[in-house]
Structures are given as structure tokens and as C-alpha cells.
Amino acid sequence: MKRTTLRTSAIALGVAAALPATAQEWNLQWGGIIHQHVAFGSTDKKTTVNVDDVSIKVEGLRTYGNANSRYTATVKFVESATAATGQTNSASVFSTGAATANTFAGENGADYTKGDATSLATFVQTAVQAARNGIATAKEITVYVPIENSDPNTQGTYSGNFADLRQAVADTNTAVDLSGNGQHSNTEVHFMPSITLDSGLTFGATIEFEGDKHGVDQSFISISSESLGTLKLGKHGKTGLGVHAPSVGLGINSGDHVNFIAVDSGSGAMSGTNSSIIGTADRISYTTPKNGLGGFSFGISFASGGDNENEDPSGNGRRSGFLTKEKEAEDMSDNIDFAMKFEQPFGDANFAVGMRYGTAKEEGAKKKPRNFGVGASVGFGGFTFGGSYADVERETLARSSSGWNLGASYNMDAWTFGIETYQGEADNGDDHSVSKIAASRTLGPGVVWDIYAITAESTITQGSLTVGDEEPKAGSAGAAGFELHSSGINKASGNAFGTAIKLAF
């Protein structure tokens, strides 16, 4: 017994000697989550695209003696003769007779009609060459060619195959039926060591590893006390004082449903009311003590440049901002986010309301982007009702979007039942809507089973497209580029039925 005791004591002494001197003073917390979803469902997608026009634009220089003059030649193919009639000064441009390819009237060229002995390819080449040689007196020449009158035997002979480009867009008028089953997982491991000094200040670190993405989601230092609030330095999200509808099962206000229903891809509509101008980034943020001001909490955060994170050149860390990087178009910087939350019980009811506002600087934009959000919830007995609204404006996207969500839940012993909807739209016509009913049962500490049914749909509008690798550039010897302008709508709708096991430890 004595020998065993001595051996055990020696092992304990060795372990203690190997530990850092302050290890016993630190609270070495860690935890995480694993969510595993399995769902069955289907999505119908339909794309309809209408070609408005196709054009070829050529720019370059032509020489007059010792002087250079810029020329521009535009050959535009329109859907019908009527569509371009008002754009020409020549009454005979769309005549039924044969056209002379190198005859120009003012800023407009002669027409090309079906049956003309001159092929369309030759007609286009002649018009471009006329501009290069200075035959036309105008610096810009536009030749309108009705697509419906074009000779199908010669459409594809001009370099660039504009007719093939047009057909490629027309071929996108398709319908797709997606169905089957799939899985979705979300795995995170959190390390949260902290130490409280004699001064009463608590210093802590939070490091969140994304198991499915194989990277660090958040990593920051916090300094806090019950009387002073919390200061965070490092990579993290905004202040986190938002209030939203209660959510049961798979999140639809966060866009998780697109893992099972193929909607909203490329939509300009907001995907959730929790969005912000700059998401997780290197920030400095401060939040007042919870309920320290009569139920009010306030927060503010600043991110120097969330879109510009880079690995430290030394290889020893991460840096952000513009100290070592030039600003480029659409780069975000100086993001400031304000938030306020009021939470207080009134008798048997719990009431909460939150509001936030964010703004930033964006290169190339005259107006600062901004986002606004507000939400409220009330709970009594086993019921909770809530909702939120948010909108965002960004000049470089040439649109603004907004969204709202409403929901209710009821808790009964180990069961929680919920219903929720989210609706988002943009002023360009895009929209996104999703609704869900769900139930959740707590099986034990940190073990939850979910079951849910979701329906969703989205509409995406398509604007003008530029097709071709080479764009016209002034001063070149004659660069040619195709522009194909089309309008269309992508519609998608689908349903999914899923279940999940969620572990939180």
C-alpha cells in the first residue's frame, strides 16, 4: 500500500510540474455542437429568357494626315424592323428593296433585308471597315439589322457567331425537376478559456472551429465585468442583440433550407433578417452589461475592412484593413454597427425588442451602404410570438432589398412546436419566400430530435448580359465585342421533409 501511494504521488507531482504555473487559475471551458440533418424533397426550376437584341461594337483610331481620330462602329441586330424604326433618320432604312452596304446616312447605316445579294457577314464587315477607313463622316455609325429578316444561311458566318450566342440564350428556356434525399451537417468545436483577475476583470478567449469547413469561424479576446460590460477584439460577428421570431428545427431565417430546396441561388432578395453589410470580420465591439440599464442593452462594433482579410505576410497570423493593400472597386471599409435591446418581464409575460443600424464606406460608391433591422418577441405560459424586419441599400448593386419573418412556438414538457415564415424581396423584382412547421423534443441534456416540413420558392430576374472575351477599347486598332441584351425570369419552388439529431456539449 505504501509503495502504491508513493508511486501515485510521484505521478501526480510530475503532472503538476508539467502544467503551466497559472493553469489552476484558468477556467478551461470547451464545448461545441453537431447537427446532422436528413431530408427528402423536390424542387421545380423553370428558366425563361427573351433576347432583346444583339450588337457588335468596334472602336479604334483612324488617321487624317498627322492627326488621329477615334471611330466607333455599332452594328445592332434587333428583333424586328419596327423596333428600330424610331432610331434612324433615314426613311428608307427598312425598305424592301436591296440595300447598298457601303451607303451611310447620317449616324445610321443602310439596312440588310432578306434576299439581299450581299451576305449578312459581308454587310457587317463592310460597315465596320467603312468606319475604320473614314468613309462615314460621323464618328459613330449604327447599323440596324432585323434578326427576323436575316438570312439563316449566313447568320453564323461572321466572326463571333452572334446567331449562335443568341441561340445559346434561347436554349436556357428550360425546366428542371430535382428530387431525392440528402444530408446536411453543422459541426463546431468551441474553446473558451477565461481567467478572473483580482481587479474583477475577466479575460477570455473564444476560438470556434468549423468542423465541416475545416477552418476557424471566430477567434477573439474578450474583456468583461458585471459592471462594465464586454469588450471584444478579434474576428467575430456584429453585436448580437437582435430579436427574431422563435425558430424550431432547421433555420429558415438564416437560409439553411437552401441545402435541401434549390431556390434563391443568385437572387437579389435578402435571405434573412439577420444579414449585415459586413458579417464575421476583425472587429472591435463593446456591449453594455445585460439588463444593467433598466432592461436596456447597447452595443457598437467597428470593422476596418471585412472584405479584405489576408494571411499575415510573415505567416504568423491574420491581418485586415488597407494598411498594406490598395482599395479596389466595391471594397468595404469602416463598417460601424449600432444595436439596442430591451428585455424585461411584465407579470407573467417576457417582452423583448431590438433594433440595429449599420453603415460603411464602399469604393466607387457616392452613397454609403446601410442596413437597418428591428424585431420584437413576447412570451407567456408556453407560448412565444415574434417577428423581425430588415432592409439593406447598396448603390453598387443598383438595388435595395428587404425581408421580414414571423413565427410562434409552444413548449409543452420536452416538446416544442413551431411555425415560421420568411418573405424577402428586392426592388428589381427578385423575391424569396419560405415557410415551415416543426417539432422538437429534448431527449436528454444537450440531445434534441427535430422533425420539420418546409416549402419555399424564389423568383430571379435577369437583366442585360455582355457576351464575349474581348471588349471594345478606345485607342486600339479595332477590338470587337459582342453584347447580348436579354430579359428573363428564373422561377423555383420546392418542398422538403426532414429530421435531425442535434448535440450540444
PADO-779254 format. One line per 4 residues: their letters; for each residue x, y, z of C-alpha. Coordinates in Angstrom, 3 decimals, always signed. Layout:
a> X:Y:Z; ...
//
This chain:
mkrt> +0.000:+0.000:+0.000; +2.784:+2.394:+0.933; +4.627:+1.644:-2.345; +1.451:+2.253:-4.348
tlrt> +0.815:+5.534:-2.545; +4.364:+6.738:-3.230; +4.083:+5.800:-6.906; +0.732:+7.631:-7.243
saia> +2.103:+10.719:-5.504; +5.104:+10.775:-7.803; +2.886:+10.652:-10.884; +0.685:+13.485:-9.576
lgva> +3.759:+15.591:-8.764; +5.125:+15.051:-12.252; +1.856:+16.069:-13.917; +1.595:+19.174:-11.727
aalp> +5.175:+20.153:-12.538; +4.476:+19.827:-16.273; +1.446:+22.127:-16.197; +1.811:+25.942:-16.574
ataq> +2.058:+27.754:-13.261; -1.271:+29.523:-13.816; -3.202:+26.561:-15.200; -5.104:+26.027:-11.968
ewnl> -6.365:+29.638:-12.089; -7.834:+29.374:-15.588; -11.324:+28.112:-16.331; -10.574:+25.867:-19.299
qwgg> -14.032:+25.579:-20.825; -14.765:+23.952:-24.128; -17.861:+22.771:-25.953; -19.469:+22.567:-29.340
iihq> -22.367:+21.408:-31.468; -23.056:+18.685:-34.024; -26.249:+18.942:-36.064; -26.989:+16.170:-38.546
hvaf> -29.991:+16.583:-40.880; -31.559:+14.126:-43.303; -34.279:+15.340:-45.691; -36.417:+14.188:-48.609
gstd> -37.873:+16.635:-51.107; -38.160:+18.022:-54.621; -37.642:+21.325:-56.437; -39.073:+22.506:-59.770
kktt> -36.981:+25.110:-61.623; -38.029:+26.943:-64.774; -35.962:+29.493:-66.681; -37.481:+31.751:-69.333
vnvd> -35.212:+34.137:-71.270; -36.155:+36.533:-74.079; -33.451:+38.008:-76.302; -33.967:+41.743:-76.751
dvsi> -31.077:+42.467:-79.109; -27.553:+41.519:-80.105; -24.939:+44.076:-81.094; -21.319:+44.271:-82.215
kveg> -19.256:+47.269:-81.200; -15.881:+48.206:-82.685; -13.680:+51.088:-81.527; -10.290:+52.293:-82.718
lrty> -8.285:+55.105:-84.292; -8.149:+56.315:-87.862; -5.565:+58.722:-89.243; -6.234:+62.015:-91.027
gnan> -2.825:+63.282:-92.132; -0.836:+63.527:-88.950; -3.865:+63.534:-86.656; -5.712:+60.597:-85.148
sryt> -9.476:+60.487:-84.813; -11.412:+57.978:-82.762; -14.065:+55.945:-84.533; -16.888:+53.797:-83.193
atvk> -18.981:+51.411:-85.261; -22.009:+49.696:-83.751; -23.911:+47.001:-85.601; -27.148:+46.261:-83.821
fves> -29.430:+43.314:-84.513; -32.984:+43.940:-83.358; -35.947:+41.601:-83.062; -37.976:+43.347:-85.760
ataa> -37.794:+46.234:-88.172; -40.401:+48.175:-86.213; -38.297:+48.077:-83.063; -35.562:+50.170:-84.661
tgqt> -37.591:+52.441:-86.951; -37.665:+55.264:-84.457; -33.911:+55.110:-84.014; -32.974:+56.143:-87.548
nsas> -33.074:+59.341:-89.536; -33.431:+57.565:-92.862; -36.909:+56.709:-94.096; -35.552:+54.065:-96.438
vfst> -33.526:+52.155:-93.889; -36.096:+49.359:-93.699; -37.176:+49.403:-97.288; -37.974:+46.161:-99.060
gaat> -35.530:+46.791:-101.834; -31.921:+45.817:-101.988; -29.543:+47.817:-99.834; -26.144:+49.202:-100.664
antf> -23.884:+48.054:-97.875; -21.444:+50.970:-98.001; -24.008:+53.757:-98.181; -24.488:+55.610:-94.913
agen> -26.986:+58.298:-93.942; -26.014:+60.483:-91.021; -25.449:+58.340:-87.946; -27.255:+55.366:-89.422
gady> -26.328:+52.768:-91.967; -28.325:+51.108:-94.706; -30.460:+48.107:-93.904; -29.918:+44.460:-94.671
tkgd> -33.014:+42.671:-95.927; -33.737:+39.078:-96.747; -32.920:+38.374:-100.357; -30.139:+40.947:-100.498
atsl> -27.291:+39.689:-102.648; -24.854:+40.876:-100.015; -24.479:+38.327:-97.224; -25.013:+39.474:-93.675
atfv> -21.397:+38.730:-92.823; -20.188:+40.895:-95.698; -22.624:+43.627:-94.733; -21.300:+43.780:-91.171
qtav> -17.670:+43.679:-92.279; -18.269:+46.433:-94.813; -19.903:+48.658:-92.221; -17.025:+48.182:-89.788
qaar> -14.418:+48.744:-92.477; -16.180:+51.906:-93.568; -15.819:+53.273:-90.057; -12.154:+52.355:-89.927
ngia> -11.395:+53.931:-93.294; -13.253:+57.139:-92.530; -15.803:+56.704:-95.326; -18.540:+57.785:-92.968
take> -18.402:+61.377:-91.780; -19.961:+60.598:-88.397; -17.707:+59.375:-85.592; -20.344:+56.843:-84.533
itvy> -22.206:+54.684:-87.012; -25.091:+52.405:-86.076; -26.373:+49.757:-88.456; -29.701:+48.139:-87.538
vpie> -30.280:+44.625:-88.818; -33.643:+42.921:-88.188; -32.987:+39.448:-86.804; -36.214:+38.043:-88.195
nsdp> -35.213:+39.080:-91.731; -31.678:+37.759:-91.543; -30.683:+35.016:-93.919; -30.324:+31.856:-91.761
ntqg> -27.724:+30.502:-94.160; -25.333:+33.347:-93.468; -26.073:+34.272:-89.858; -23.186:+32.333:-88.356
tysg> -20.531:+33.245:-90.925; -19.403:+36.483:-89.269; -16.577:+36.083:-86.781; -18.067:+35.736:-83.322
nfad> -21.166:+33.843:-84.385; -23.716:+36.250:-82.952; -26.527:+33.965:-84.033; -25.035:+31.116:-82.029
lrqa> -24.848:+33.381:-78.981; -28.473:+34.291:-79.423; -29.443:+30.659:-79.737; -27.442:+29.788:-76.604
vadt> -29.565:+32.194:-74.601; -32.763:+30.950:-76.170; -31.793:+27.439:-75.131; -31.962:+28.473:-71.471
ntav> -35.749:+28.309:-71.659; -35.688:+25.059:-69.719; -37.496:+23.292:-66.899; -35.687:+21.110:-64.363
dlsg> -37.186:+18.732:-61.812; -34.920:+17.955:-58.838; -35.914:+15.318:-56.310; -34.357:+12.859:-53.914
ngqh> -32.783:+12.842:-50.469; -29.765:+14.485:-48.915; -27.889:+15.239:-45.717; -26.697:+18.446:-44.145
snte> -24.388:+18.790:-41.159; -23.118:+21.620:-38.984; -20.199:+20.854:-36.691; -18.397:+23.315:-34.440
vhfm> -15.898:+22.942:-31.590; -15.508:+25.899:-29.226; -12.608:+26.607:-26.876; -13.441:+29.269:-24.274
psit> -10.716:+29.620:-21.611; -11.056:+32.526:-19.170; -9.466:+33.930:-16.015; -10.753:+36.493:-13.495
ldsg> -8.099:+38.773:-12.018; -8.079:+40.346:-8.576; -9.325:+43.570:-10.193; -12.603:+41.839:-11.067
ltfg> -11.932:+41.894:-14.812; -12.399:+38.629:-16.688; -10.119:+37.986:-19.653; -11.254:+35.291:-22.032
atie> -10.571:+33.809:-25.442; -13.061:+32.244:-27.839; -11.943:+30.062:-30.733; -14.627:+28.398:-32.848
fegd> -13.594:+25.689:-35.298; -15.918:+24.785:-38.178; -15.695:+21.022:-38.459; -17.345:+20.837:-41.881
khgv> -15.450:+23.774:-43.403; -12.117:+22.890:-41.782; -11.414:+26.430:-40.627; -11.743:+28.912:-37.791
dqsf> -15.073:+30.722:-37.792; -14.431:+33.135:-34.929; -11.379:+33.888:-32.805; -11.362:+36.816:-30.399
isis> -10.349:+38.061:-26.953; -12.941:+39.399:-24.518; -12.552:+41.664:-21.502; -15.607:+41.869:-19.288
sesl> -17.090:+42.566:-15.874; -20.623:+42.655:-14.488; -20.467:+46.425:-14.054; -18.505:+47.474:-17.169
gtlk> -19.881:+45.194:-19.883; -17.910:+43.323:-22.536; -15.192:+44.425:-24.962; -14.262:+42.066:-27.827
lgkh> -11.164:+42.246:-30.038; -10.700:+39.927:-32.990; -12.705:+38.029:-35.573; -16.392:+37.881:-34.661
gktg> -19.850:+38.943:-35.831; -21.846:+42.042:-35.030; -23.079:+42.859:-31.526; -25.696:+40.099:-31.426
lgvh> -28.541:+41.997:-29.767; -31.107:+41.179:-32.465; -34.596:+39.848:-31.751; -36.316:+37.498:-34.219
apsv> -39.172:+35.060:-34.478; -38.714:+31.846:-32.467; -37.218:+29.082:-34.607; -37.771:+25.326:-34.255
glgi> -35.948:+22.811:-36.445; -33.889:+23.830:-39.469; -33.357:+27.597:-39.679; -35.187:+29.379:-42.484
nsgd> -34.405:+32.958:-41.423; -30.722:+32.070:-41.822; -31.097:+30.419:-45.238; -30.225:+26.872:-44.143
hvnf> -33.183:+25.468:-46.112; -31.367:+26.019:-49.434; -29.305:+22.942:-48.577; -32.406:+20.890:-49.431
iavd> -34.509:+23.166:-51.666; -32.695:+24.653:-54.689; -34.128:+28.177:-54.507; -32.694:+31.676:-54.106
sgsg> -29.385:+30.999:-55.869; -28.270:+34.360:-57.254; -31.349:+36.185:-56.026; -31.061:+39.847:-55.158
amsg> -33.613:+39.435:-52.364; -32.427:+39.182:-48.778; -32.144:+35.635:-47.440; -32.742:+36.567:-43.793
tnss> -33.339:+39.469:-41.401; -30.053:+38.808:-39.594; -27.922:+39.930:-42.540; -25.443:+42.798:-42.307
iigt> -23.185:+44.845:-44.579; -20.087:+43.045:-43.311; -20.539:+39.752:-41.472; -17.876:+37.985:-39.444
adri> -14.726:+40.089:-39.579; -11.918:+41.520:-37.485; -13.871:+43.848:-35.233; -13.709:+45.929:-32.094
sytt> -17.042:+45.773:-30.289; -18.485:+46.800:-26.955; -21.736:+45.759:-25.258; -23.123:+47.239:-22.057
pkng> -23.997:+44.922:-19.132; -27.132:+42.851:-19.759; -30.149:+44.414:-18.070; -27.766:+46.847:-16.400
lggf> -29.751:+49.900:-17.508; -33.301:+49.062:-16.550; -33.556:+46.255:-19.074; -31.694:+48.095:-21.863
sfgi> -28.512:+46.861:-23.521; -26.498:+48.784:-26.089; -23.754:+47.707:-28.434; -21.417:+49.136:-31.035
sfas> -18.859:+47.470:-33.291; -16.296:+48.624:-35.852; -14.678:+46.622:-38.673; -11.917:+48.286:-40.681
ggdn> -12.352:+46.095:-43.748; -14.212:+42.809:-43.557; -13.822:+42.046:-47.275; -10.059:+42.394:-47.163
ened> -8.759:+39.738:-44.797; -5.411:+38.276:-45.725; -2.849:+35.982:-44.215; -0.064:+37.886:-42.495
psgn> +2.972:+38.073:-44.848; +5.109:+36.753:-42.015; +2.961:+33.621:-41.943; +2.294:+34.073:-38.233
grrs> -1.259:+35.347:-38.220; -4.018:+37.262:-39.971; -4.416:+40.914:-40.875; -7.250:+43.027:-42.260
gflt> -7.862:+46.560:-43.497; -5.956:+48.626:-46.034; -2.595:+49.312:-44.418; -0.847:+47.061:-46.942
keke> -3.491:+46.746:-49.660; -4.798:+49.255:-52.179; -8.533:+49.856:-52.187; -10.418:+48.472:-55.157
aedm> -13.915:+48.978:-56.526; -16.647:+47.706:-54.185; -14.212:+47.176:-51.297; -15.956:+47.681:-47.963
sdni> -14.320:+49.524:-45.071; -15.093:+51.358:-41.833; -18.217:+49.372:-41.018; -19.969:+50.725:-37.909
dfam> -22.866:+48.766:-36.437; -25.112:+50.055:-33.633; -27.575:+47.881:-31.693; -30.069:+48.261:-28.857
kfeq> -32.146:+45.699:-26.968; -34.790:+45.999:-24.293; -35.733:+42.863:-22.399; -37.940:+42.836:-19.324
pfgd> -40.599:+40.649:-17.696; -44.081:+42.139:-17.214; -46.025:+39.977:-14.832; -46.181:+36.506:-16.334
anfa> -45.019:+37.713:-19.749; -41.498:+38.249:-21.078; -41.063:+41.052:-23.600; -38.063:+41.843:-25.825
vgmr> -37.451:+44.353:-28.603; -34.268:+45.006:-30.552; -33.068:+47.470:-33.171; -29.839:+47.883:-35.118
ygta> -28.329:+50.147:-37.754; -25.149:+49.716:-39.765; -23.227:+51.721:-42.339; -19.860:+51.543:-44.107
keeg> -17.716:+53.005:-46.873; -17.618:+51.417:-50.326; -15.099:+52.214:-53.031; -16.708:+53.582:-56.192
akkk> -19.994:+54.472:-54.497; -21.173:+58.020:-53.890; -23.662:+56.886:-51.258; -22.736:+54.771:-48.268
prnf> -24.352:+51.337:-47.997; -26.531:+50.886:-44.935; -28.736:+48.307:-43.268; -31.493:+48.545:-40.674
gvga> -33.257:+45.926:-38.599; -35.918:+45.758:-35.902; -37.595:+42.860:-34.097; -39.796:+42.013:-31.133
svgf> -40.997:+38.963:-29.211; -43.363:+38.216:-26.333; -43.709:+35.044:-24.330; -46.232:+33.867:-21.746
ggft> -47.011:+30.438:-20.464; -45.586:+28.040:-23.031; -46.197:+30.381:-25.987; -43.723:+32.679:-27.717
fggs> -44.585:+35.020:-30.592; -42.086:+37.121:-32.503; -41.029:+38.725:-35.737; -38.415:+40.940:-37.341
yadv> -37.822:+43.211:-40.330; -34.615:+44.281:-42.059; -33.554:+46.120:-45.198; -30.283:+46.933:-46.915
eret> -29.309:+49.507:-49.542; -26.146:+49.308:-51.624; -25.507:+51.636:-54.553; -23.105:+49.386:-56.459
lars> -25.735:+46.624:-56.605; -28.211:+49.123:-58.112; -30.973:+47.802:-55.899; -32.276:+47.646:-52.362
ssgw> -33.848:+44.663:-50.655; -35.862:+43.928:-47.549; -37.283:+40.964:-45.657; -39.452:+40.047:-42.699
nlga> -40.192:+36.956:-40.657; -42.981:+35.936:-38.267; -43.266:+32.898:-36.078; -44.730:+31.288:-32.987
synm> -43.751:+28.378:-30.772; -45.336:+26.397:-27.957; -43.412:+24.477:-25.319; -45.014:+21.502:-23.577
dawt> -42.739:+19.495:-21.289; -39.993:+18.033:-23.517; -41.748:+19.046:-26.751; -41.585:+22.375:-28.586
fgie> -43.798:+23.036:-31.618; -43.235:+25.888:-34.046; -44.482:+27.624:-37.169; -42.494:+30.265:-39.055
tyqg> -42.340:+32.169:-42.349; -39.808:+34.429:-44.060; -40.501:+36.755:-47.012; -37.822:+38.711:-48.856
eadn> -37.901:+40.931:-51.923; -35.756:+43.333:-53.925; -36.821:+46.361:-55.948; -35.511:+44.703:-59.134
gddh> -38.305:+42.121:-58.938; -36.432:+39.306:-57.186; -38.243:+37.615:-54.306; -37.742:+34.736:-51.903
svsk> -40.287:+33.155:-49.552; -40.180:+30.130:-47.255; -42.491:+28.658:-44.599; -42.012:+25.880:-42.054
iaas> -43.794:+23.799:-39.439; -41.641:+21.876:-36.989; -41.495:+19.952:-33.734; -38.546:+19.393:-31.418
rtlg> -38.144:+17.019:-28.490; -35.424:+17.137:-25.823; -34.176:+13.584:-25.283; -31.646:+14.452:-22.602
pgvv> -29.078:+17.108:-21.618; -27.816:+18.556:-24.888; -29.632:+15.986:-27.044; -32.526:+17.164:-29.250
wdiy> -34.527:+15.485:-32.012; -36.156:+17.687:-34.706; -38.733:+16.989:-37.379; -39.891:+19.607:-39.899
aita> -41.620:+20.305:-43.214; -40.569:+23.268:-45.389; -41.909:+24.859:-48.574; -40.005:+27.590:-50.458
esti> -39.966:+29.488:-53.736; -37.958:+32.235:-55.393; -38.023:+34.478:-58.459; -34.864:+35.829:-60.058
tqgs> -34.980:+38.436:-62.804; -32.234:+38.569:-65.419; -31.002:+41.814:-66.881; -28.616:+42.589:-69.731
ltvg> -25.643:+40.367:-70.394; -22.357:+41.067:-72.160; -21.069:+38.063:-74.052; -17.534:+37.724:-75.402
deep> -13.987:+37.725:-74.053; -12.857:+40.877:-75.804; -14.458:+44.213:-75.009; -14.014:+47.266:-77.286
kags> -11.320:+49.633:-76.089; -10.718:+53.135:-77.412; -7.294:+53.579:-78.973; -6.942:+50.006:-80.143
agaa> -6.514:+49.035:-83.763; -10.070:+47.755:-83.786; -11.243:+45.487:-80.991; -14.643:+43.848:-81.425
gfel> -17.010:+42.775:-78.678; -20.486:+41.239:-78.656; -23.201:+42.494:-76.354; -26.275:+40.371:-75.926
hssg> -29.152:+42.022:-74.092; -31.800:+39.739:-72.741; -34.518:+39.697:-70.116; -35.799:+36.658:-68.322
inka> -37.111:+35.102:-65.154; -35.887:+32.120:-63.164; -38.599:+30.586:-61.003; -38.045:+27.806:-58.498
sgna> -40.298:+26.165:-55.921; -39.875:+23.110:-53.754; -40.689:+21.196:-50.615; -38.654:+19.222:-48.123
fgta> -39.424:+16.956:-45.198; -36.554:+16.434:-42.783; -35.394:+15.225:-39.411; -32.292:+15.928:-37.370
ikla> -30.354:+14.970:-34.264; -28.693:+17.921:-32.527; -25.972:+17.548:-29.924; -24.734:+20.473:-27.830
f> -21.913:+19.855:-25.359
//
